[in-house]
Amino acid sequence: MPELQVIARYTVAEDNEEEVLALLSDLAAASRAEPGNRAFVVYRQVDDPRGIVLLERYASREAFADHRETPHFRDLVLGHIVPLLDSRVVELYDAE
């Protein structure tokens, strides 16, 4: 079964950059502790501080589904981060 690579692209709403980065720091720490997580790295775009990319790797599609059911995903991402974004695109890739 292949691992799953997730690429999440966020455009943060104006003046919310620092708050989102702080929340993402908490999310990254909690996500890295999940048994199915292989990596979780947050990148900020060099020429646009509102652009953020998350590179996440999971042991399987099921591990990613489990991630999306965790309290930290529901609280931090859905409850706090998403309302502070202008856009959010999540791409999923099987890692061969």
C-alpha positions in Angstrom: 0.0 0.0 0.0 1.5 3.4 -1.0 2.1 6.2 1.4 0.0 9.4 0.7 1.5 12.8 0.0 -0.7 15.7 0.8 0.0 19.2 -0.4 -2.2 21.9 1.1 -2.0 25.4 -0.3 -3.4 28.2 1.8 -3.8 31.9 1.0 -4.2 33.7 4.4 -6.6 36.6 4.6 -4.9 39.9 5.1 -3.5 40.6 8.6 -4.1 37.0 9.8 -0.7 35.7 8.8 0.9 35.5 12.3 -2.2 34.0 13.9 -2.4 31.3 11.3 1.3 30.5 11.6 1.0 30.1 15.3 -2.0 27.7 14.9 -0.1 25.8 12.2 2.8 25.3 14.6 0.4 23.7 17.1 -1.2 21.6 14.3 2.2 20.4 13.0 3.3 19.2 16.5 0.0 17.4 17.1 0.0 15.8 13.6 3.6 14.6 13.9 2.6 12.7 17.0 0.0 10.7 15.1 1.0 7.0 14.5 0.3 7.2 10.7 2.0 10.5 10.1 5.4 10.4 8.4 6.1 14.1 8.0 4.4 17.5 8.4 6.2 20.6 7.3 4.9 24.2 7.0 6.4 26.5 4.3 5.8 30.2 3.9 6.0 31.7 0.4 9.1 33.9 0.0 7.5 36.7 -2.1 4.0 36.6 -0.6 3.7 36.2 3.2 0.1 35.2 2.8 1.0 32.1 0.8 1.5 28.9 2.9 2.1 25.4 1.8 1.8 22.3 4.0 3.6 19.1 2.9 2.2 16.2 4.8 3.1 12.5 4.4 0.9 9.7 5.8 1.5 5.9 5.9 -1.7 5.4 3.9 -5.0 6.9 2.8 -6.5 5.5 5.9 -4.0 7.2 8.1 -4.9 10.5 6.4 -8.6 9.8 7.0 -7.8 9.2 10.6 -5.9 12.5 10.8 -9.0 14.4 9.5 -11.0 12.9 12.4 -8.6 14.0 15.2 -9.7 16.7 17.7 -6.7 18.8 16.7 -7.6 18.8 13.0 -11.3 19.6 13.7 -10.5 22.3 16.2 -7.4 23.9 14.7 -8.0 23.5 11.0 -11.8 23.6 10.7 -12.5 25.7 13.7 -9.7 28.3 13.7 -7.5 28.2 10.5 -10.1 27.9 7.7 -12.1 31.0 8.8 -8.8 33.0 8.5 -8.1 32.0 4.9 -9.0 33.5 1.6 -8.5 30.1 -0.1 -7.5 26.5 0.6 -6.6 23.8 -1.9 -5.7 20.3 -0.8 -4.0 17.9 -3.3 -3.6 14.1 -2.6 -0.9 12.0 -4.3 -0.1 8.3 -3.9 3.7 8.1 -3.2 5.0 5.2 -5.3 
